[in-house]
Structure formats: C-alpha cells, structure tokens
Amino acid sequence: MENKNNKKINYDFTDEITCPYCGVRESDSWENNENDGKEYCGSCYNTFFWERNISITYSSSKE
Ligand SMILES: [Zn+2]
C-alpha cells in the first residue's frame, strides 16, 4: 500500500509546470513565452520559480 502522505511530488523535468508545494500541474505551460519565471499557485496560494528545460537532439540518415 502506498502512503499518500509520504508521496513525493515530482516537479523536475515534467512536461508541465508543477507546483513544488502541492504538485498541481499547469495545463497551459506551453502558453508561457518565457523560459523561466515566477508562478502563483491558485491551489495552495504559494509562489514559486520555474524554468523550462530545453534539450536539443539531432538525427541523421544516409543519403
Ligand atoms: Zn500549489
């Protein structure tokens, strides 16, 4: 059985901005034009910083 009170909030490298206090995810993270910023959580009323993790990969193929 999983103890929900000890459940670790995953807020690193998520596909949405996630509140580090309560774990609520922002469904409209992609609308942020900045790569980092300050966000106010409407769920737990805490303010937190976020940054966008950008990873670039390359693919190639034979001509
Ligand atoms: Zn929150």
N, CA, C, O and the ligand as a Tripos MOL2 file, in Angstrom:
@<TRIPOS>MOLECULE
protein
  253   251    64     0     0
PROTEIN
NO_CHARGES

@<TRIPOS>ATOM
      1 N           0.8290   -1.2130    0.0000 N.3       1 MET1
      2 CA          0.0000    0.0000    0.0000 C.3       1 MET1
      3 C           0.8610    1.2590    0.0000 C.2       1 MET1
      4 O           1.8500    1.3520    0.7260 O.2       1 MET1
      5 N           0.4760    2.2020   -0.8070 N.am      2 GLU2
      6 CA          1.2210    3.4530   -0.9100 C.3       2 GLU2
      7 C           0.6850    4.4550    0.1070 C.2       2 GLU2
      8 O          -0.5180    4.7090    0.1750 O.2       2 GLU2
      9 N           1.5860    5.0120    0.8850 N.am      3 ASN3
     10 CA          1.1940    6.0410    1.8470 C.3       3 ASN3
     11 C           1.1420    7.3840    1.1200 C.2       3 ASN3
     12 O           2.1800    7.9350    0.7560 O.2       3 ASN3
     13 N          -0.0510    7.9030    0.9140 N.am      4 LYS4
     14 CA         -0.1990    9.1210    0.1240 C.3       4 LYS4
     15 C           0.3960   10.3460    0.8120 C.2       4 LYS4
     16 O           0.7580   11.3130    0.1430 O.2       4 LYS4
     17 N           0.4990   10.3160    2.1200 N.am      5 ASN5
     18 CA          1.0630   11.4580    2.8310 C.3       5 ASN5
     19 C           2.5590   11.5860    2.5740 C.2       5 ASN5
     20 O           3.1180   12.6800    2.6570 O.2       5 ASN5
     21 N           3.2130   10.4540    2.2590 N.am      6 ASN6
     22 CA          4.6410   10.4830    2.0000 C.3       6 ASN6
     23 C           4.9480   10.4960    0.5090 C.2       6 ASN6
     24 O           6.1050   10.3660    0.1080 O.2       6 ASN6
     25 N           3.9320   10.6500   -0.2980 N.am      7 LYS7
     26 CA          4.1300   10.6270   -1.7390 C.3       7 LYS7
     27 C           4.9930   11.8000   -2.1740 C.2       7 LYS7
     28 O           4.6960   12.9520   -1.8580 O.2       7 LYS7
     29 N           6.0450   11.5060   -2.8890 N.am      8 LYS8
     30 CA          6.9720   12.5350   -3.3180 C.3       8 LYS8
     31 C           6.4040   13.2580   -4.5340 C.2       8 LYS8
     32 O           5.9400   12.6260   -5.4840 O.2       8 LYS8
     33 N           6.4440   14.5850   -4.4940 N.am      9 ILE9
     34 CA          5.9610   15.3740   -5.6210 C.3       9 ILE9
     35 C           7.0530   15.4290   -6.6780 C.2       9 ILE9
     36 O           8.1870   15.8090   -6.3870 O.2       9 ILE9
     37 N           6.7180   15.0580   -7.8780 N.am     10 ASN10
     38 CA          7.6680   15.1180   -8.9820 C.3      10 ASN10
     39 C           7.4980   16.4320   -9.7180 C.2      10 ASN10
     40 O           6.5070   16.6280  -10.4220 O.2      10 ASN10
     41 N           8.4520   17.3300   -9.5630 N.am     11 TYR11
     42 CA          8.3410   18.6330  -10.2220 C.3      11 TYR11
     43 C           9.5770   18.9920  -11.0220 C.2      11 TYR11
     44 O           9.7150   20.1280  -11.4750 O.2      11 TYR11
     45 N          10.4900   18.0260  -11.2050 N.am     12 ASP12
     46 CA         11.6580   18.2720  -12.0370 C.3      12 ASP12
     47 C          11.4880   17.5650  -13.3720 C.2      12 ASP12
     48 O          11.1060   16.3950  -13.4130 O.2      12 ASP12
     49 N          11.7650   18.2580  -14.4490 N.am     13 PHE13
     50 CA         11.7300   17.6810  -15.7930 C.3      13 PHE13
     51 C          10.3570   17.0930  -16.1260 C.2      13 PHE13
     52 O          10.2510   16.0440  -16.7600 O.2      13 PHE13
     53 N           9.3240   17.7830  -15.6890 N.am     14 THR14
     54 CA          7.9640   17.3730  -16.0180 C.3      14 THR14
     55 C           7.5490   18.0570  -17.3140 C.2      14 THR14
     56 O           8.1820   19.0260  -17.7340 O.2      14 THR14
     57 N           6.4900   17.5610  -17.9500 N.am     15 ASP15
     58 CA          6.0560   18.1860  -19.1980 C.3      15 ASP15
     59 C           5.1370   19.3730  -18.9590 C.2      15 ASP15
     60 O           4.7250   20.0380  -19.9090 O.2      15 ASP15
     61 N           4.8130   19.6450  -17.7080 N.am     16 GLU16
     62 CA          4.0580   20.8450  -17.3760 C.3      16 GLU16
     63 C           4.7170   21.4920  -16.1570 C.2      16 GLU16
     64 O           5.3970   20.8250  -15.3760 O.2      16 GLU16
     65 N           4.5050   22.8060  -16.0070 N.am     17 ILE17
     66 CA          4.9750   23.4670  -14.7930 C.3      17 ILE17
     67 C           4.2170   22.8740  -13.6160 C.2      17 ILE17
     68 O           2.9870   22.8310  -13.6160 O.2      17 ILE17
     69 N           4.9540   22.4210  -12.6220 N.am     18 THR18
     70 CA          4.3280   21.7430  -11.4830 C.3      18 THR18
     71 C           4.6570   22.4870  -10.2040 C.2      18 THR18
     72 O           5.8170   22.8110   -9.9500 O.2      18 THR18
     73 N           3.6540   22.7540   -9.4090 N.am     19 CYS19
     74 CA          3.8560   23.4460   -8.1360 C.3      19 CYS19
     75 C           4.6490   22.5490   -7.1890 C.2      19 CYS19
     76 O           4.2260   21.4290   -6.9060 O.2      19 CYS19
     77 N           5.8010   23.0300   -6.6930 N.am     20 PRO20
     78 CA          6.6100   22.2140   -5.7880 C.3      20 PRO20
     79 C           6.0050   22.0880   -4.3930 C.2      20 PRO20
     80 O           6.4810   21.3000   -3.5760 O.2      20 PRO20
     81 N           4.9710   22.8530   -4.1230 N.am     21 TYR21
     82 CA          4.3400   22.7900   -2.8030 C.3      21 TYR21
     83 C           3.2520   21.7320   -2.7570 C.2      21 TYR21
     84 O           3.2190   20.9080   -1.8430 O.2      21 TYR21
     85 N           2.3580   21.7520   -3.7440 N.am     22 CYS22
     86 CA          1.2110   20.8440   -3.6870 C.3      22 CYS22
     87 C           1.1660   19.8740   -4.8620 C.2      22 CYS22
     88 O           0.3840   18.9240   -4.8410 O.2      22 CYS22
     89 N           1.9920   20.0950   -5.8890 N.am     23 GLY23
     90 CA          2.0520   19.1590   -7.0010 C.3      23 GLY23
     91 C           1.0270   19.3910   -8.0880 C.2      23 GLY23
     92 O           0.8740   18.5650   -8.9880 O.2      23 GLY23
     93 N           0.3230   20.5060   -8.0140 N.am     24 VAL24
     94 CA         -0.6690   20.8000   -9.0500 C.3      24 VAL24
     95 C           0.0560   21.1500  -10.3520 C.2      24 VAL24
     96 O           1.0280   21.9050  -10.3440 O.2      24 VAL24
     97 N          -0.4220   20.5990  -11.4620 N.am     25 ARG25
     98 CA          0.2030   20.8440  -12.7520 C.3      25 ARG25
     99 C          -0.5650   21.9180  -13.5190 C.2      25 ARG25
    100 O          -1.7950   21.9750  -13.4850 O.2      25 ARG25
    101 N           0.1920   22.7630  -14.2070 N.am     26 GLU26
    102 CA         -0.4270   23.7730  -15.0520 C.3      26 GLU26
    103 C          -0.6400   23.1740  -16.4220 C.2      26 GLU26
    104 O           0.3110   22.7440  -17.0750 O.2      26 GLU26
    105 N          -1.8810   23.1430  -16.8580 N.am     27 SER27
    106 CA         -2.1760   22.5160  -18.1470 C.3      27 SER27
    107 C          -1.8340   23.4200  -19.3180 C.2      27 SER27
    108 O          -1.8240   22.9740  -20.4650 O.2      27 SER27
    109 N          -1.5520   24.6960  -19.0360 N.am     28 ASP28
    110 CA         -1.2560   25.6310  -20.1260 C.3      28 ASP28
    111 C           0.1820   26.1390  -20.0540 C.2      28 ASP28
    112 O           0.4420   27.2940  -20.3890 O.2      28 ASP28
    113 N           1.1180   25.2970  -19.6230 N.am     29 SER29
    114 CA          2.5110   25.7100  -19.5020 C.3      29 SER29
    115 C           3.0770   26.1930  -20.8300 C.2      29 SER29
    116 O           3.9030   27.1060  -20.8640 O.2      29 SER29
    117 N           2.6310   25.5770  -21.9270 N.am     30 TRP30
    118 CA          3.1730   25.9120  -23.2450 C.3      30 TRP30
    119 C           2.8440   27.3470  -23.6390 C.2      30 TRP30
    120 O           3.4800   27.9010  -24.5360 O.2      30 TRP30
    121 N           1.8490   27.9630  -22.9720 N.am     31 GLU31
    122 CA          1.4870   29.3320  -23.3120 C.3      31 GLU31
    123 C           2.4900   30.3400  -22.7720 C.2      31 GLU31
    124 O           2.4620   31.5070  -23.1640 O.2      31 GLU31
    125 N           3.3800   29.9050  -21.8740 N.am     32 ASN32
    126 CA          4.4140   30.7900  -21.3670 C.3      32 ASN32
    127 C           5.4510   31.0420  -22.4480 C.2      32 ASN32
    128 O           6.0360   30.0980  -22.9790 O.2      32 ASN32
    129 N           5.6850   32.3120  -22.7810 N.am     33 ASN33
    130 CA          6.6750   32.6360  -23.7970 C.3      33 ASN33
    131 C           8.0770   32.7180  -23.2050 C.2      33 ASN33
    132 O           9.0660   32.6650  -23.9370 O.2      33 ASN33
    133 N           8.1630   32.8440  -21.9120 N.am     34 GLU34
    134 CA          9.4550   32.9340  -21.2560 C.3      34 GLU34
    135 C          10.0020   31.5290  -21.0120 C.2      34 GLU34
    136 O           9.2690   30.5410  -21.0540 O.2      34 GLU34
    137 N          11.3080   31.4660  -20.7560 N.am     35 ASN35
    138 CA         11.9120   30.1750  -20.4290 C.3      35 ASN35
    139 C          12.0660   29.9750  -18.9290 C.2      35 ASN35
    140 O          12.4750   28.9090  -18.4710 O.2      35 ASN35
    141 N          11.7350   31.0060  -18.1780 N.am     36 ASP36
    142 CA         11.6930   30.8700  -16.7250 C.3      36 ASP36
    143 C          10.7970   31.9720  -16.1810 C.2      36 ASP36
    144 O          10.4640   32.9150  -16.8980 O.2      36 ASP36
    145 N          10.4180   31.8610  -14.9600 N.am     37 GLY37
    146 CA          9.5520   32.8880  -14.4000 C.3      37 GLY37
    147 C           9.0900   32.5420  -13.0090 C.2      37 GLY37
    148 O           9.5650   31.5990  -12.3770 O.2      37 GLY37
    149 N           8.1520   33.3340  -12.5580 N.am     38 LYS38
    150 CA          7.5930   33.1690  -11.2340 C.3      38 LYS38
    151 C           6.1160   32.8610  -11.4090 C.2      38 LYS38
    152 O           5.4340   33.4900  -12.2190 O.2      38 LYS38
    153 N           5.6350   31.9150  -10.6660 N.am     39 GLU39
    154 CA          4.2570   31.4830  -10.8330 C.3      39 GLU39
    155 C           3.5440   31.4750   -9.4820 C.2      39 GLU39
    156 O           4.1140   31.1200   -8.4510 O.2      39 GLU39
    157 N           2.2920   31.8740   -9.5310 N.am     40 TYR40
    158 CA          1.4730   31.8460   -8.3390 C.3      40 TYR40
    159 C           0.5230   30.6540   -8.4480 C.2      40 TYR40
    160 O          -0.2190   30.5260   -9.4220 O.2      40 TYR40
    161 N           0.5560   29.8000   -7.4560 N.am     41 CYS41
    162 CA         -0.2860   28.6110   -7.4860 C.3      41 CYS41
    163 C          -1.6840   28.9500   -6.9730 C.2      41 CYS41
    164 O          -1.8490   29.3910   -5.8350 O.2      41 CYS41
    165 N          -2.6770   28.7410   -7.8150 N.am     42 GLY42
    166 CA         -4.0460   29.0260   -7.4320 C.3      42 GLY42
    167 C          -4.6490   27.9710   -6.5320 C.2      42 GLY42
    168 O          -5.7750   28.1190   -6.0570 O.2      42 GLY42
    169 N          -3.8990   26.9030   -6.2960 N.am     43 SER43
    170 CA         -4.4130   25.8100   -5.4940 C.3      43 SER43
    171 C          -3.9670   25.9000   -4.0360 C.2      43 SER43
    172 O          -4.7710   25.7040   -3.1240 O.2      43 SER43
    173 N          -2.6630   26.2030   -3.8150 N.am     44 CYS44
    174 CA         -2.1500   26.2570   -2.4330 C.3      44 CYS44
    175 C          -1.6900   27.6610   -2.0650 C.2      44 CYS44
    176 O          -1.2200   27.8900   -0.9510 O.2      44 CYS44
    177 N          -1.8250   28.6150   -3.0090 N.am     45 TYR45
    178 CA         -1.5270   30.0320   -2.7520 C.3      45 TYR45
    179 C          -0.0720   30.2930   -2.4140 C.2      45 TYR45
    180 O           0.2320   31.2570   -1.7110 O.2      45 TYR45
    181 N           0.8310   29.4570   -2.8970 N.am     46 ASN46
    182 CA          2.2590   29.7030   -2.7530 C.3      46 ASN46
    183 C           2.8060   30.2320   -4.0770 C.2      46 ASN46
    184 O           2.2430   29.9760   -5.1420 O.2      46 ASN46
    185 N           3.9080   30.9710   -3.9940 N.am     47 THR47
    186 CA          4.5920   31.4480   -5.1930 C.3      47 THR47
    187 C           5.8770   30.6620   -5.3520 C.2      47 THR47
    188 O           6.5850   30.3960   -4.3810 O.2      47 THR47
    189 N           6.1700   30.2940   -6.5940 N.am     48 PHE48
    190 CA          7.3870   29.5100   -6.8310 C.3      48 PHE48
    191 C           8.0200   29.9060   -8.1520 C.2      48 PHE48
    192 O           7.3640   30.4950   -9.0110 O.2      48 PHE48
    193 N           9.2880   29.5830   -8.3110 N.am     49 PHE49
    194 CA         10.0080   29.8340   -9.5550 C.3      49 PHE49
    195 C           9.9770   28.5830  -10.4160 C.2      49 PHE49
    196 O           9.9540   27.4610   -9.9110 O.2      49 PHE49
    197 N           9.9760   28.7990  -11.7230 N.am     50 TRP50
    198 CA         10.0420   27.6720  -12.6470 C.3      50 TRP50
    199 C          11.0110   28.0140  -13.7650 C.2      50 TRP50
    200 O          11.2590   29.1900  -14.0330 O.2      50 TRP50
    201 N          11.5530   27.0130  -14.4110 N.am     51 GLU51
    202 CA         12.3560   27.2220  -15.6090 C.3      51 GLU51
    203 C          12.0910   26.0990  -16.5830 C.2      51 GLU51
    204 O          11.8230   24.9610  -16.1980 O.2      51 GLU51
    205 N          12.1720   26.4460  -17.8590 N.am     52 ARG52
    206 CA         11.9230   25.4650  -18.9140 C.3      52 ARG52
    207 C          13.2190   24.7320  -19.2310 C.2      52 ARG52
    208 O          14.2480   25.3590  -19.4810 O.2      52 ARG52
    209 N          13.1680   23.4280  -19.2220 N.am     53 ASN53
    210 CA         14.3320   22.6320  -19.5940 C.3      53 ASN53
    211 C          14.2620   22.3530  -21.0880 C.2      53 ASN53
    212 O          13.3240   21.7240  -21.5780 O.2      53 ASN53
    213 N          15.2610   22.8270  -21.7890 N.am     54 ILE54
    214 CA         15.2830   22.6460  -23.2400 C.3      54 ILE54
    215 C          16.3720   21.6530  -23.6070 C.2      54 ILE54
    216 O          17.5390   21.8540  -23.2710 O.2      54 ILE54
    217 N          16.0040   20.6090  -24.2780 N.am     55 SER55
    218 CA         17.0080   19.6640  -24.7620 C.3      55 SER55
    219 C          16.8830   19.5390  -26.2680 C.2      55 SER55
    220 O          15.7930   19.3340  -26.8020 O.2      55 SER55
    221 N          18.0200   19.6640  -26.9470 N.am     56 ILE56
    222 CA         18.0370   19.6070  -28.4170 C.3      56 ILE56
    223 C          18.7730   18.3210  -28.8160 C.2      56 ILE56
    224 O          19.8740   18.0580  -28.3320 O.2      56 ILE56
    225 N          18.1820   17.5520  -29.6660 N.am     57 THR57
    226 CA         18.8270   16.3520  -30.1700 C.3      57 THR57
    227 C          18.8830   16.4090  -31.6890 C.2      57 THR57
    228 O          18.1030   17.1300  -32.3130 O.2      57 THR57
    229 N          19.7820   15.6690  -32.2780 N.am     58 TYR58
    230 CA         19.9250   15.6330  -33.7260 C.3      58 TYR58
    231 C          19.7640   14.2110  -34.2430 C.2      58 TYR58
    232 O          20.1110   13.2460  -33.5620 O.2      58 TYR58
    233 N          19.2420   14.0970  -35.4320 N.am     59 SER59
    234 CA         19.1340   12.8080  -36.1090 C.3      59 SER59
    235 C          19.7110   12.9520  -37.4980 C.2      59 SER59
    236 O          19.6360   14.0240  -38.1000 O.2      59 SER59
    237 N          20.2860   11.8790  -38.0110 N.am     60 SER60
    238 CA         20.8000   11.9040  -39.3760 C.3      60 SER60
    239 C          20.5190   10.5720  -40.0430 C.2      60 SER60
    240 O          20.2800    9.5570  -39.3890 O.2      60 SER60
    241 N          20.5560   10.6090  -41.3760 N.am     61 SER61
    242 CA         20.3300    9.3750  -42.1180 C.3      61 SER61
    243 C          21.2030    9.3640  -43.3650 C.2      61 SER61
    244 O          21.6220   10.4220  -43.8360 O.2      61 SER61
    245 N          21.4730    8.2160  -43.8860 N.am     62 LYS62
    246 CA         22.3120    8.1130  -45.0940 C.3      62 LYS62
    247 C          21.5970    8.6990  -46.2900 C.2      62 LYS62
    248 O          20.3820    8.5580  -46.4290 O.2      62 LYS62
    249 N          22.3420    9.3510  -47.1460 N.am     63 GLU63
    250 CA         21.7220    9.9510  -48.3290 C.3      63 GLU63
    251 C          21.1900    8.8700  -49.2800 C.2      63 GLU63
    252 O          20.6340    9.1910  -50.3310 O.2      63 GLU63
    253 ZN          0.4450   24.6340   -5.1800 Zn       64 ZN64
@<TRIPOS>BOND
     1     1     2 1
     2     2     3 1
     3     3     4 2
     4     3     5 am
     5     5     6 1
     6     6     7 1
     7     7     8 2
     8     7     9 am
     9     9    10 1
    10    10    11 1
    11    11    12 2
    12    11    13 am
    13    13    14 1
    14    14    15 1
    15    15    16 2
    16    15    17 am
    17    17    18 1
    18    18    19 1
    19    19    20 2
    20    19    21 am
    21    21    22 1
    22    22    23 1
    23    23    24 2
    24    23    25 am
    25    25    26 1
    26    26    27 1
    27    27    28 2
    28    27    29 am
    29    29    30 1
    30    30    31 1
    31    31    32 2
    32    31    33 am
    33    33    34 1
    34    34    35 1
    35    35    36 2
    36    35    37 am
    37    37    38 1
    38    38    39 1
    39    39    40 2
    40    39    41 am
    41    41    42 1
    42    42    43 1
    43    43    44 2
    44    43    45 am
    45    45    46 1
    46    46    47 1
    47    47    48 2
    48    47    49 am
    49    49    50 1
    50    50    51 1
    51    51    52 2
    52    51    53 am
    53    53    54 1
    54    54    55 1
    55    55    56 2
    56    55    57 am
    57    57    58 1
    58    58    59 1
    59    59    60 2
    60    59    61 am
    61    61    62 1
    62    62    63 1
    63    63    64 2
    64    63    65 am
    65    65    66 1
    66    66    67 1
    67    67    68 2
    68    67    69 am
    69    69    70 1
    70    70    71 1
    71    71    72 2
    72    71    73 am
    73    73    74 1
    74    74    75 1
    75    75    76 2
    76    75    77 am
    77    77    78 1
    78    78    79 1
    79    79    80 2
    80    79    81 am
    81    81    82 1
    82    82    83 1
    83    83    84 2
    84    83    85 am
    85    85    86 1
    86    86    87 1
    87    87    88 2
    88    87    89 am
    89    89    90 1
    90    90    91 1
    91    91    92 2
    92    91    93 am
    93    93    94 1
    94    94    95 1
    95    95    96 2
    96    95    97 am
    97    97    98 1
    98    98    99 1
    99    99   100 2
   100    99   101 am
   101   101   102 1
   102   102   103 1
   103   103   104 2
   104   103   105 am
   105   105   106 1
   106   106   107 1
   107   107   108 2
   108   107   109 am
   109   109   110 1
   110   110   111 1
   111   111   112 2
   112   111   113 am
   113   113   114 1
   114   114   115 1
   115   115   116 2
   116   115   117 am
   117   117   118 1
   118   118   119 1
   119   119   120 2
   120   119   121 am
   121   121   122 1
   122   122   123 1
   123   123   124 2
   124   123   125 am
   125   125   126 1
   126   126   127 1
   127   127   128 2
   128   127   129 am
   129   129   130 1
   130   130   131 1
   131   131   132 2
   132   131   133 am
   133   133   134 1
   134   134   135 1
   135   135   136 2
   136   135   137 am
   137   137   138 1
   138   138   139 1
   139   139   140 2
   140   139   141 am
   141   141   142 1
   142   142   143 1
   143   143   144 2
   144   143   145 am
   145   145   146 1
   146   146   147 1
   147   147   148 2
   148   147   149 am
   149   149   150 1
   150   150   151 1
   151   151   152 2
   152   151   153 am
   153   153   154 1
   154   154   155 1
   155   155   156 2
   156   155   157 am
   157   157   158 1
   158   158   159 1
   159   159   160 2
   160   159   161 am
   161   161   162 1
   162   162   163 1
   163   163   164 2
   164   163   165 am
   165   165   166 1
   166   166   167 1
   167   167   168 2
   168   167   169 am
   169   169   170 1
   170   170   171 1
   171   171   172 2
   172   171   173 am
   173   173   174 1
   174   174   175 1
   175   175   176 2
   176   175   177 am
   177   177   178 1
   178   178   179 1
   179   179   180 2
   180   179   181 am
   181   181   182 1
   182   182   183 1
   183   183   184 2
   184   183   185 am
   185   185   186 1
   186   186   187 1
   187   187   188 2
   188   187   189 am
   189   189   190 1
   190   190   191 1
   191   191   192 2
   192   191   193 am
   193   193   194 1
   194   194   195 1
   195   195   196 2
   196   195   197 am
   197   197   198 1
   198   198   199 1
   199   199   200 2
   200   199   201 am
   201   201   202 1
   202   202   203 1
   203   203   204 2
   204   203   205 am
   205   205   206 1
   206   206   207 1
   207   207   208 2
   208   207   209 am
   209   209   210 1
   210   210   211 1
   211   211   212 2
   212   211   213 am
   213   213   214 1
   214   214   215 1
   215   215   216 2
   216   215   217 am
   217   217   218 1
   218   218   219 1
   219   219   220 2
   220   219   221 am
   221   221   222 1
   222   222   223 1
   223   223   224 2
   224   223   225 am
   225   225   226 1
   226   226   227 1
   227   227   228 2
   228   227   229 am
   229   229   230 1
   230   230   231 1
   231   231   232 2
   232   231   233 am
   233   233   234 1
   234   234   235 1
   235   235   236 2
   236   235   237 am
   237   237   238 1
   238   238   239 1
   239   239   240 2
   240   239   241 am
   241   241   242 1
   242   242   243 1
   243   243   244 2
   244   243   245 am
   245   245   246 1
   246   246   247 1
   247   247   248 2
   248   247   249 am
   249   249   250 1
   250   250   251 1
   251   251   252 2
@<TRIPOS>SUBSTRUCTURE
     1 MET1         2 RESIDUE 1 A MET
     2 GLU2         6 RESIDUE 1 A GLU
     3 ASN3        10 RESIDUE 1 A ASN
     4 LYS4        14 RESIDUE 1 A LYS
     5 ASN5        18 RESIDUE 1 A ASN
     6 ASN6        22 RESIDUE 1 A ASN
     7 LYS7        26 RESIDUE 1 A LYS
     8 LYS8        30 RESIDUE 1 A LYS
     9 ILE9        34 RESIDUE 1 A ILE
    10 ASN10       38 RESIDUE 1 A ASN
    11 TYR11       42 RESIDUE 1 A TYR
    12 ASP12       46 RESIDUE 1 A ASP
    13 PHE13       50 RESIDUE 1 A PHE
    14 THR14       54 RESIDUE 1 A THR
    15 ASP15       58 RESIDUE 1 A ASP
    16 GLU16       62 RESIDUE 1 A GLU
    17 ILE17       66 RESIDUE 1 A ILE
    18 THR18       70 RESIDUE 1 A THR
    19 CYS19       74 RESIDUE 1 A CYS
    20 PRO20       78 RESIDUE 1 A PRO
    21 TYR21       82 RESIDUE 1 A TYR
    22 CYS22       86 RESIDUE 1 A CYS
    23 GLY23       90 RESIDUE 1 A GLY
    24 VAL24       94 RESIDUE 1 A VAL
    25 ARG25       98 RESIDUE 1 A ARG
    26 GLU26      102 RESIDUE 1 A GLU
    27 SER27      106 RESIDUE 1 A SER
    28 ASP28      110 RESIDUE 1 A ASP
    29 SER29      114 RESIDUE 1 A SER
    30 TRP30      118 RESIDUE 1 A TRP
    31 GLU31      122 RESIDUE 1 A GLU
    32 ASN32      126 RESIDUE 1 A ASN
    33 ASN33      130 RESIDUE 1 A ASN
    34 GLU34      134 RESIDUE 1 A GLU
    35 ASN35      138 RESIDUE 1 A ASN
    36 ASP36      142 RESIDUE 1 A ASP
    37 GLY37      146 RESIDUE 1 A GLY
    38 LYS38      150 RESIDUE 1 A LYS
    39 GLU39      154 RESIDUE 1 A GLU
    40 TYR40      158 RESIDUE 1 A TYR
    41 CYS41      162 RESIDUE 1 A CYS
    42 GLY42      166 RESIDUE 1 A GLY
    43 SER43      170 RESIDUE 1 A SER
    44 CYS44      174 RESIDUE 1 A CYS
    45 TYR45      178 RESIDUE 1 A TYR
    46 ASN46      182 RESIDUE 1 A ASN
    47 THR47      186 RESIDUE 1 A THR
    48 PHE48      190 RESIDUE 1 A PHE
    49 PHE49      194 RESIDUE 1 A PHE
    50 TRP50      198 RESIDUE 1 A TRP
    51 GLU51      202 RESIDUE 1 A GLU
    52 ARG52      206 RESIDUE 1 A ARG
    53 ASN53      210 RESIDUE 1 A ASN
    54 ILE54      214 RESIDUE 1 A ILE
    55 SER55      218 RESIDUE 1 A SER
    56 ILE56      222 RESIDUE 1 A ILE
    57 THR57      226 RESIDUE 1 A THR
    58 TYR58      230 RESIDUE 1 A TYR
    59 SER59      234 RESIDUE 1 A SER
    60 SER60      238 RESIDUE 1 A SER
    61 SER61      242 RESIDUE 1 A SER
    62 LYS62      246 RESIDUE 1 A LYS
    63 GLU63      250 RESIDUE 1 A GLU
    64 ZN64       253 GROUP 0 **** ****
